[in-house]
């Protein structure tokens, strides 16, 4: 099957007819769930998630109860199925069935009518509702069961491949810690690795890096090596810890902006400084944006590539903070011709 990048997956889910179901294949931790939620936001639909590994057939078809009903002119006792509250909705929504191919066979059978007829027992999905499935591959050594051909043939199958540039763009817009952004930018091959063949529990995935990023904001620096190893594994964790130790040697953005410090030669420090500029743009003070812009102009004298990456990440931010506006305004006024063009063209692309 064809492998798509994260932005292409979202584009496909949004453009696909509502009556058709896509199934996303990919290793654990690469962001399948986040992409489905992103598509739901673009479609303006609430997203309801069901986990195949936690479902029984009655969770879908409903629990039977006996009611009185008029049948052929006579009152009779008949069986009626009560659908689960999570999907009993009157307005259209996106139903995401995660780990579908990890569900037991009886649960997989219960999805037949849902995917083909948009119906579960007596309940029919509201018009405009969408269904998306996802699951891991057999080679991922996750809990995966064979999917019946009658079920798999009802869906459009696409593979999601890890993409460092797409993840970095997402991370720049979602407050990923600058140390993590800088490290992945310097070593994109460390974003995702196959599950280890031994019993090692931690290994690098986009989800694991996100976990590490969230933890760095609150865990004391002395515990960062253990935190990194426990999130992304011993090897990637040791490399990240070395990167973090070197980042301590980087000058502050304020010192760079005011000319009190020289731009370092170490590429790792340059990546960290670019990511630090991005992190500053989430703040509410214009002063933070001005400092980041002046620091970036200094950074561009050493590495235009990293400076352009930083500006591109800034343009992908969705929150129009005072810091971001001050940052872009100063670059337009004082930046080099190339940086001005990146800001102008990037703004045009985002607003078109």
Residue pairs with C-beta under 8 A, 6 or more apart in sequence:
1 25
1 157
1 158
1 159
2 158
2 159
3 158
3 159
3 160
3 161
4 12
4 158
4 159
4 160
4 161
5 161
5 163
5 166
6 31
6 35
6 160
6 163
6 166
6 167
6 170
7 166
9 24
9 35
9 39
9 158
9 160
10 35
10 38
10 39
10 42
12 22
12 158
13 22
13 35
13 36
13 39
13 130
13 132
14 39
14 42
14 43
16 22
16 130
16 156
18 92
18 128
18 129
18 130
19 118
20 156
21 115
21 130
21 131
21 132
21 133
21 154
21 155
21 156
22 132
22 133
22 155
22 156
22 157
22 158
23 100
23 132
23 133
23 134
23 135
23 152
23 155
23 156
23 157
23 158
24 32
24 35
24 36
24 132
24 133
24 134
24 135
24 158
24 159
24 160
25 134
25 135
25 136
25 137
25 157
25 158
25 159
25 160
26 32
26 134
26 136
26 137
26 159
26 160
26 161
27 136
27 137
27 140
27 142
27 162
27 192
27 194
27 195
27 205
28 136
28 140
28 142
28 195
28 205
28 207
29 192
29 205
29 206
29 207
29 208
30 160
30 162
30 192
30 205
30 206
30 207
31 160
31 167
31 206
31 207
32 98
32 134
32 160
33 49
33 96
33 98
33 134
35 160
36 47
36 94
36 96
36 132
36 134
37 47
37 96
39 94
39 132
40 46
40 47
40 94
40 96
43 94
43 130
45 92
45 93
45 94
45 128
45 129
45 130
46 89
46 91
46 93
46 94
47 93
47 94
47 96
48 86
48 87
48 89
48 93
48 94
48 95
48 96
49 96
49 97
49 98
50 59
50 60
50 86
50 87
50 95
50 96
50 97
50 98
51 98
51 99
52 97
52 98
52 99
52 100
52 101
52 102
52 103
52 107
52 108
52 135
53 99
53 102
53 103
53 143
55 103
55 107
55 110
56 106
56 107
57 106
57 107
57 109
57 110
59 84
59 107
60 84
60 107
60 110
60 111
60 114
60 120
60 121
61 81
61 83
61 110
61 120
61 121
62 81
62 82
62 83
62 84
62 120
62 121
62 122
62 123
63 81
63 82
64 79
64 80
64 81
64 82
65 79
65 80
65 81
65 82
66 77
66 78
66 79
66 80
67 77
67 78
67 79
67 80
68 75
68 76
68 77
68 78
69 75
69 76
69 77
69 78
69 80
70 76
71 78
80 122
81 121
81 122
81 123
83 120
83 121
83 122
83 123
87 93
87 95
87 120
87 123
87 125
88 123
89 126
90 126
91 126
92 125
92 126
92 127
92 128
92 129
92 130
93 126
93 129
93 130
94 129
94 130
94 131
94 132
95 114
95 125
95 129
95 130
95 131
95 132
96 132
96 133
96 134
97 111
97 131
97 132
97 133
97 134
98 133
98 134
98 135
99 134
99 135
99 136
99 143
100 108
100 111
100 133
100 134
100 135
100 147
101 108
101 133
101 135
101 136
101 144
101 145
101 146
101 147
102 135
102 136
102 142
102 143
102 144
102 145
103 111
103 145
104 145
105 145
105 148
108 145
108 147
108 148
108 151
109 148
109 151
110 120
111 133
111 151
112 150
112 151
112 154
113 119
113 120
114 120
114 125
114 131
115 131
115 133
115 151
115 154
115 155
116 154
117 124
118 124
118 125
118 129
118 131
119 125
125 131
133 155
135 144
135 147
136 142
136 143
136 144
137 144
138 144
139 194
140 194
140 195
141 195
142 195
162 191
162 192
162 205
162 206
164 184
164 185
164 188
164 189
164 191
165 188
167 184
167 191
167 206
168 181
168 184
168 185
168 188
168 309
168 313
169 312
169 313
169 316
171 180
171 181
171 184
171 210
171 213
172 181
172 278
172 313
172 314
172 316
172 317
173 313
173 316
173 317
173 318
175 279
175 282
176 209
176 210
176 213
177 212
177 213
177 214
177 216
177 217
177 279
178 272
178 275
178 276
178 278
178 279
179 216
179 240
179 243
179 244
179 247
179 272
179 275
180 209
180 212
180 213
180 216
180 240
181 275
181 278
181 279
182 243
182 247
182 268
182 271
182 272
182 273
182 274
182 275
182 276
183 190
183 239
183 240
183 243
183 244
183 271
184 190
184 191
184 209
185 271
185 274
185 275
185 306
185 309
186 243
186 267
186 268
186 271
187 239
190 204
190 232
190 236
190 239
190 240
191 204
191 205
191 206
191 209
192 204
192 205
192 206
193 203
193 204
193 205
193 233
193 236
194 203
195 203
196 203
196 233
200 233
200 234
202 208
202 229
202 230
202 231
202 232
202 233
202 234
202 237
203 232
203 233
203 236
204 232
204 233
204 236
205 232
208 231
208 232
208 233
209 231
209 232
211 231
212 227
212 228
212 231
212 232
212 240
215 227
215 231
216 224
216 227
219 227
224 241
224 244
225 237
225 238
225 241
228 236
228 237
228 238
228 240
228 241
228 244
229 237
229 238
229 241
230 237
231 237
232 240
243 268
243 272
246 266
246 268
246 269
246 272
247 268
247 269
247 272
249 264
249 266
249 269
250 264
250 269
250 272
250 273
250 276
251 260
251 261
251 262
251 264
251 273
252 261
253 273
253 276
253 277
253 280
253 291
253 292
253 295
254 260
254 291
254 295
255 261
256 263
256 273
256 294
256 295
256 298
256 299
257 290
257 291
257 292
257 293
257 294
257 295
257 298
258 294
259 298
263 270
263 298
263 299
263 301
263 302
264 270
264 273
264 302
265 302
267 303
270 299
270 302
270 303
270 306
271 306
273 295
273 299
273 306
274 296
274 299
274 306
274 307
274 309
274 310
275 310
276 292
277 292
277 295
277 296
277 299
277 310
277 314
277 327
278 310
278 313
278 314
278 317
280 288
280 289
280 291
280 292
280 323
280 327
281 288
281 289
281 292
281 314
281 317
281 321
281 323
281 324
281 327
282 317
282 319
282 321
282 323
282 324
283 289
283 321
283 323
284 321
284 322
284 323
285 322
285 323
286 322
286 323
286 325
286 326
287 323
287 326
288 323
288 326
289 321
289 322
289 323
289 324
289 325
289 326
289 327
289 328
289 330
290 326
290 327
290 330
292 323
292 327
293 326
293 327
293 328
293 330
293 331
293 334
293 335
294 330
294 334
296 307
296 310
296 311
296 327
296 331
296 335
296 339
297 307
297 331
297 334
297 335
297 336
297 339
299 306
299 307
299 310
300 307
300 335
300 336
300 338
300 339
304 338
307 339
308 338
308 339
308 342
311 331
311 339
311 342
311 343
311 346
312 342
312 346
314 324
314 327
314 328
315 328
315 343
315 346
315 347
315 349
315 350
316 350
317 324
328 343
328 347
331 339
331 340
331 343
332 340
332 343
332 344
335 343
